[in-house]
Amino acid sequence: MNDRERILGRVRRALADVPQDDTPYEQAVPRDYLTEHGERSVEQTVDLLAENLADYRAIVHRCTAADLPATLAGMLAARGSKTVLAPPGLDPAWLAAVEADRVADRAETTPHELDRVDSVVTACAVAVAETGTLVLDGSPDQGRRRVTLVPDHHICVVRVPDQVVSSVPQALERLSPTRPLTWISGPSATSDIELDRVEGVHGPRTLEVVLVTA
């Protein structure tokens, strides 16, 4: 008997006298809590998202859909990025004006190869205004989790207002728990016991967010 079987056996014995509960998961726990704190217009919700993103030291840009290709090209040029990775499902028109060399998102790419990529550009699944959080779910326009965690510079495009919600409960209603969710609140950062902040330890050192209106 291995450790896994031993632990599962203890769990089964502990639950032997517990009656079966056929209550569906969605009904097992009452969820009558507030899903939004205060009343805000769509514009106020987007402004709150931008404010909280900036508070987490993300760099926030705003533009229209028509200006997005030029905006992305300008951002990458200003950073001096010579290589950029984009997931296969990203709208190719977004990078039409970008001069940097494109790096393909391949399953066999090693972490060392990803670390040499200057920038990565993705879309997102949803953005949470109250917490300044971006959520990626591994969709074709967002790519695999590692492409947004290894390169040092991540540009995330958020469609406004369609992808912006006020709160985490509202975000969860849009997300599938079966997908690989990545929750991003600002650039990667950590602090030691003396509160010295270090960025780039667990992910990109620089996060730029583009809020795109139709």
C-alpha positions in Angstrom: 0.0 0.0 0.0 1.4 3.4 -1.0 0.9 6.7 0.8 -1.9 7.7 -1.5 -3.9 4.6 -0.9 -3.3 4.9 2.9 -4.6 8.5 3.0 -7.6 7.7 0.9 -8.4 4.8 3.1 -8.4 7.0 6.2 -10.7 9.5 4.4 -13.2 6.7 3.5 -13.2 5.3 7.1 -13.8 8.8 8.4 -16.7 9.3 6.1 -18.2 5.8 6.6 -21.0 7.0 8.9 -21.7 10.3 7.1 -25.0 10.2 5.2 -25.0 10.8 1.5 -25.9 14.3 0.4 -27.4 14.6 -3.0 -27.7 18.4 -2.9 -26.2 19.8 -6.1 -22.9 21.7 -5.5 -24.5 25.0 -6.7 -27.1 24.8 -4.0 -25.0 23.4 -1.2 -23.8 26.7 0.0 -26.1 29.8 0.1 -24.6 32.6 -2.0 -26.8 35.5 -0.9 -23.9 37.9 -0.4 -23.4 41.1 -2.3 -21.9 40.7 -5.7 -21.1 44.4 -6.1 -20.1 47.1 -3.6 -22.0 50.3 -4.4 -23.6 51.4 -7.6 -21.4 52.6 -10.5 -21.9 53.4 -14.1 -20.1 51.5 -16.8 -17.6 54.5 -17.1 -17.0 54.6 -13.4 -16.4 50.8 -13.3 -13.8 51.1 -16.1 -12.2 54.1 -14.3 -12.0 52.0 -11.1 -10.3 49.2 -13.0 -7.7 51.6 -14.4 -7.2 53.2 -11.0 -6.6 49.8 -9.3 -4.4 48.5 -12.0 -2.2 51.6 -11.7 -2.2 51.2 -7.9 -0.7 47.8 -8.4 2.0 49.4 -10.6 0.6 48.2 -13.9 1.0 50.7 -16.8 -2.5 51.5 -18.2 -3.2 52.7 -21.7 -6.5 53.6 -23.4 -7.3 53.6 -27.0 -10.0 52.7 -29.6 -10.1 49.5 -31.5 -9.0 51.4 -34.6 -6.0 52.7 -32.8 -5.0 49.5 -31.2 -2.4 48.3 -33.8 -0.6 51.6 -33.6 -0.8 51.7 -29.8 0.7 48.2 -29.5 3.4 49.0 -32.0 4.3 52.2 -30.1 4.5 50.4 -26.8 6.8 47.7 -28.1 9.0 50.2 -29.9 9.2 52.4 -26.8 10.4 49.4 -24.8 12.9 48.4 -27.5 11.4 44.9 -27.9 12.9 43.0 -30.7 10.9 39.8 -30.3 7.2 39.4 -29.3 5.2 36.3 -28.7 1.5 36.2 -29.4 -0.9 33.3 -28.8 -2.1 31.6 -32.1 -5.7 32.9 -31.5 -4.8 36.5 -31.1 -6.3 38.8 -33.8 -3.4 39.2 -36.3 -4.6 42.8 -37.0 -3.6 43.8 -33.5 0.1 43.3 -34.4 -0.1 44.5 -38.0 2.0 47.5 -37.3 4.5 45.8 -35.0 8.1 45.6 -36.4 9.5 43.2 -33.8 10.1 39.6 -34.8 7.3 37.2 -34.0 8.0 34.2 -31.8 5.7 31.2 -32.2 4.0 29.7 -29.2 5.2 26.1 -29.4 4.7 23.3 -26.9 8.3 22.3 -27.2 9.6 25.8 -26.3 11.8 25.6 -23.2 11.6 28.1 -20.3 15.0 29.4 -21.2 13.8 30.2 -24.7 10.7 31.9 -23.3 12.9 33.9 -21.0 14.7 35.4 -24.0 11.5 36.7 -25.5 11.3 40.5 -25.0 7.5 40.8 -24.8 4.2 38.9 -24.9 0.9 40.2 -26.0 -2.4 38.5 -25.0 -6.1 39.2 -24.6 -7.9 38.3 -21.4 -11.1 36.5 -20.3 -12.3 39.1 -17.8 -11.1 42.1 -15.8 -12.2 42.8 -12.2 -12.5 46.5 -11.4 -12.7 46.3 -7.6 -9.5 44.3 -7.3 -7.6 45.5 -10.4 -7.3 41.9 -11.5 -7.0 40.4 -15.0 -8.1 36.8 -15.5 -6.7 34.6 -18.3 -8.3 31.2 -19.0 -6.0 29.7 -21.6 -8.2 30.5 -24.5 -6.6 30.7 -28.0 -6.1 34.5 -27.7 -4.5 34.1 -24.3 -2.2 31.2 -24.7 -0.8 28.8 -22.2 -0.1 30.0 -18.7 3.7 29.9 -19.0 3.8 32.4 -21.9 2.5 35.0 -19.6 4.7 34.0 -16.6 8.2 33.6 -18.0 8.8 36.6 -20.3 9.6 39.8 -18.4 7.1 42.0 -20.2 3.4 41.3 -20.6 0.9 43.4 -22.6 -2.7 42.5 -21.9 -5.6 43.8 -24.0 -9.0 44.3 -22.3 -12.1 44.9 -24.4 -14.1 47.7 -22.7 -16.7 47.4 -21.4 -17.6 43.8 -22.5 -14.8 42.2 -20.5 -15.0 44.4 -17.4 -17.0 43.4 -14.3 -17.1 45.1 -10.9 -16.4 42.2 -8.5 -14.8 38.8 -8.2 -18.2 37.0 -7.8 -19.3 38.5 -11.1 -16.1 37.3 -12.7 -16.6 33.8 -11.4 -20.0 33.7 -13.1 -18.2 34.1 -16.5 -15.4 31.7 -15.9 -15.2 27.9 -16.1 -13.6 26.1 -13.2 -12.4 23.5 -15.7 -10.1 25.9 -17.4 -6.5 26.9 -16.3 -7.3 30.2 -14.7 -4.5 32.8 -14.1 -5.4 35.7 -11.8 -3.1 38.7 -12.3 -3.1 41.7 -10.0 -0.3 43.9 -11.2 3.3 42.9 -12.1 4.9 40.0 -10.2 6.1 41.3 -6.8 7.1 39.9 -3.4 8.5 41.4 -0.2 10.8 39.9 2.3 10.5 40.2 6.1 11.8 43.8 6.0 9.2 44.7 3.3 11.8 45.2 0.6 9.8 44.9 -2.6 11.3 42.8 -5.4 9.5 42.6 -8.8 9.8 39.9 -11.4 10.2 36.9 -9.1 7.1 35.0 -10.0 6.2 36.5 -13.3 6.7 39.5 -15.6 8.5 42.5 -14.1 6.4 44.8 -16.2 2.7 44.6 -16.9 1.0 46.9 -19.4 -2.8 46.9 -19.9 -4.5 48.3 -22.9 -8.2 49.2 -22.3 -9.8 49.1 -25.8 -13.1 50.7 -26.6 -15.0 49.8 -29.7 
